[in-house]
Amino acid sequence: MPTPASICLLRTSAIGDVTHVVPLVRTLQAAWPQASLTWIIGKLERKLVGDLPGVNFVTFDKGAGFAGMRAVGDALNGQRFDALLQMQVALRSNLLSLFIKADRRIGYDKARAKDGHGLVIGERIPARTGEHVLDALGSFCEPLGLKQTEVRWDIPIPEEAHAWAAEQLPGEQPTLLVSPTSSHALRNWQAERYAAVMDHAAAKNWRVVLVGGPSAFERSMADAVLAACRHAPIDLTGKDTLKKMMAMLMRAPMLLTPDSGPMHMANAVGCKVLGLHAASNPNRSGPYSDRRWCVDKYNEASLKYLGKPASEIPWGSKIERPGVMDLIGVDEVIDRFEACAEHLGL
């Protein structure tokens, strides 16, 4: 099979999934260092990975609709790629792919395709079930004759971000970062329960830091958590950037979060994740490298809301129902915190 000279990757969002694409980029670069790589990506997501060396990034403005798609086509300036890796199945992304010219158009297998995906691709990745999202994305190199055997991120973090993180988290006191908000509201835990775990960590002499983005929704969740805390944590909600968050995660041994972008950012830099899973399957979308510290109530959620065990529902089904995250108890999260702290020797 000839070595492709040019490859276009289309994965515009979200933060966690974009993080999962980085090992694929590393795999392609290691195998074919001379190949030209172009990545079509969202505006926010580019702020996280847009400085990866050796990759030409083209930003897609999702809010601009059809004009945003046409802008991507204009930016590509008629370039034709040896291969397009169409790694997003949403209708908008399928339409966007029509502005990209490629000799080979590789997409998902039929079980994972939707919204007309099959109409815009010519080849499919191997049909598999039971895969983590990162492994599914990694398999996009297989039709090209490669196999992703190593998972490496090395996402660049600028010195100013490290300096900022060192100012916020000085010294050697162990830090628990708490990122309480997923963009999917039904994946979020109760503010009072976050506060109970944070108070426990503070009583164990951990520095507790609340983090999150600048949106009104995240501010409101942070305020609810702060109101419920007996020991006031440091509140950095809305004060960091994605790169500053990465730098903090490198300094903190542990992150408490639901299934969200920060979960996968943390995993990429080796920060242990106390993941909260009931609405989503941690074996599919949890922290890739180490899920020992997650609380997994996905099977209980399946039994309660769908009337059957998780083993009998389609892989990756979301159980985003009101109250599903209430299946996770405070004591179970504290248990995982203590086990992880012992593992870290803290």
Buried (B, 14 or more C-beta within 10 A) or exposed (E): EEEBEBBBBBBBBBBBBBBBBBBBBBBBBEBBEEBBBBBBBBBBBBBBBBBBEEBEBBBBBBEEEEEBBEBBBEBBEEBEBBBBBBBBBBEBBBBBBEBBBBEBBBBBBEEBBEBEBBEBBBEBBEEEEEBBBBBBBBBBBEBBEBEBEEBEBEBEBBEEBBEBBEEBBEEEEBBBBBBBBBBBEBBBBBBEBBBBBBBBBBEBEBBBBBBBBEEEEBBEBBBBBBEBBEEEBBBBBBEBBBBBBBBBBBBBBBBBBBBBBBBBBBBBBEBBBBBBBBBBBBBBBBBBBBBEBBBBBBBBBBBBBBEEEBEEBEBBBBBBBEEBBEBBEBEBBBEBBEEBBEEEEB
